Amino acid sequence: MSYRPVCVKCGIEFKTKKNGVVAQEHTEPQPTGTPYKIWNGDLWECPQCLTQIIVGWGDKPVSYHNDPDFKEYQKLVEINFY
C-alpha cells in the first residue's frame, strides 16, 4: 500500500498538482552550481498552506550532463535544485 505525502505543518495529505515535472539537478547551489542531471517527478501541494514538494522520481535521471540530448532536455526544465 502506498500513502500520499502528509504536510507536517497542517497534518493533511498533499494533493497532486502536476505530473511529469522536469527538474534539473546542480552540483551545488546556484549560481555557482553546474547542471548535471535532469529528472522527471510529480509536483504535489498542500491544499491548506500551499507548500510544494516533488515526489515520484524515476530510478535514474532522464539525461546526464554528458548525454547528447542534455541541451534539449534543459529547454524543458521547470525547477532547479541541488
N, C-alpha and C positions, 0 to 999 in steps of 0.2 A: 504494500500500500504506500502511496506517495502522498505527502502532505504539502500544502501550499506554505510558502514562507509567511511568517507572522511578524507584524510590526511590534517591536518590543515596547515602544512608547505608547501605542494605542491599544495593544492587545487584540488586534483583529487581523484577519488574513489579508495579504496583499492580493490585488486583482491584476490580471494580465492587461497591460496597456498596449504592447506591440510585440508581435513575434518576429523573429528574424532581424534583430538589430545588428548592424555591423559595427564592431568596436575594434579600435587599434591600440595595441599594447606597446608601450615605450619602455626603454631600458631604465629610465629614471624620470622624475617629474619634468614636465615641460617648463620652460622652453629648451632646456638642455638635453632632455631625453631623446634618444634616437628611436624612431618607429621600427619595430622588428617583427611583429606578428599581427595578423588580422583574424578576428574571431567572429562567430555568429552566436548570439544569445537572445534571450527574451527579456523584455523590459516589463517589470511589474511595478505597481504603485499602490501605496496605502491609500484607500479611499477617504480616510479622515485627515491625515496630516500631509498627504501628498509626497511622502518620502518615496524615492525611486531606487530600485535595485535591478541588477541584471543577474538572471539565473538561467539554467538550461544550456550552459556552454557545451559545445561538442567535445569529443575526446581529443581532438587536435585542432590547431588553427586551420583556417581555410587557405591561408597563404603566409609564407615566411618572407622576410626582407630580401632574400636572395632568389626567390622564385620569379620567373619571367612575367607572371601576371600580377605581381605585387602592386605596381603603379595603378593598374586598372581597378583593383580592389580598394585602393586608397581613395578613389573618387567616390566610393560608396560609404565611406566612414561617417558615422553619426556621433560616435562617442570615443573619446580618447582617455586612456588610463595607463597606469604603470603598476 
